[in-house]
């Protein structure tokens, strides 16, 4: 059964005459049935012509709407008046008078639809669909469900966390069609950043809402003119939603930064925790790029022991997303085998929530440390015992000099929850401490020119310095421990 | 056991400015961090660090309109810092023997903070802090008047690189 009914006839005729393609005609006639659109273009065109040419007295093929034949004929003859109703600017289109179906068809097939610029013509045909599928297959992505998005100039595609196939269309010939809106509704168009067009979809929609109908018709013909050229499919793009991998890392080197150390394009230190972990993940997941975050970080010369520090890596546009628990274990083993400077554990796929956990861990959770301390004046066991008795020691730390160039000058109050000393000799002892998140340990030991108070030197009435520092634990119970 | 390289040695470069403002032996020592923040300190030869000197008071009010204590910086870029030239006075120190000394900036830069601890306890200035140095001759000693500055050092500082034991 043909999709259009009698009441659609006049509109359909008018649209077809002005160069609108069958599928757009359907859209204007509110045809909701998807099946109607799926027929091949040529068939739709032919059927539409047949529908318009033959009156209702021909049975079977066409609409079943009950209407009086005489009334219908009158309507055909009054095609001109009908058109007048529809277009207020007086651009009347005369209905073709008893045209031969085939001639009309020929005329139409050559025209590019004046509404969809060809997107619902050629680009809805099997050939183009096959082309898109070919592209998707050759890109070799793993995915479960996907979004198909179409980008119309200057429309933007809507992003979702799924596999997205986006087709970007451009039609330079009609690009300036919407420019008149800028003169009429100038306040809807904000100045362009980076030389991008001010004619964004949002701006145009806003302007169309605002503009008065008369003003619109003054500037833009209704029905719209037929373009000469078809729309061009600029690109077919595939992107996958980001994947998150979390775990905990240990750092055994005193010569390894957490993130790459590059100044003025020159690498100052070889490798980094971030790179040692992510390079294997990037390969396995076939991602374009990554973002590394962790629950705090340690200096280059500080080791991370115990169960390690939680981290999360966002893999951007991964081609591969399905990994079994076994495969994740193998990946973890691969990372651990590749370097003795770091080790990872509890490697697992997680959700975007991971980032929130990192932040929380960095700002709120306690950490424990082990520091090797030197004193200028000799010490006895009794001299350092007093540290063990101090609980919840409040300290004030001005921004350490070593980071003052990139942080604001401020005083931070922090708490040293507990301390445990281990006498080594008359100039050395080891101190285990449990502190609040965000405490600068080195400065607590040597005092940073008196800018951290109290400090170990003041507490022991000596001059103290820190020789070695290790992170013993980061007290966060996320990500979940896996049974290795 | 020899003192290990202390904080100062590890992260700071020492620059000396002897006989500041023509005053014999009033040597200043600039500790420049690798991130270019500088700490202005007194060098060993400075009269204030000699035996028997007692500091009575320290005054950051260097003129009717200017007190270093009023220096307030905000944000990462340290907006609001007082600008310093080489001969800008940082503070005036009075001793029990009646002598007065002025400490100078020695370098061009922006003042980030002054050491307020020494206001209550001037003796800190004279404390010998072994960990803060192991000089080329192996002895310890430098104390600090912690006035910290920032940013690019001027050429005059580079001209005076290297330790000076006495008048040039």
Interface residues (C-beta under 8 A of the other chain):
Chain A: X374 X376 X398 X401 X402 X403 X404 X405 X406 X407 X408 X409 X427 X446 X448 X449 X450 X451 X463 X464 X465 X467
Chain B: X1 X3 X4 X6 X7 X11 X33 X35 X36 X37 X39 X73 X74 X75 X76 X78 X112 X113 X115 X117 X124 X129 X130 X131 X132 X140 X144 X146 X148 X150
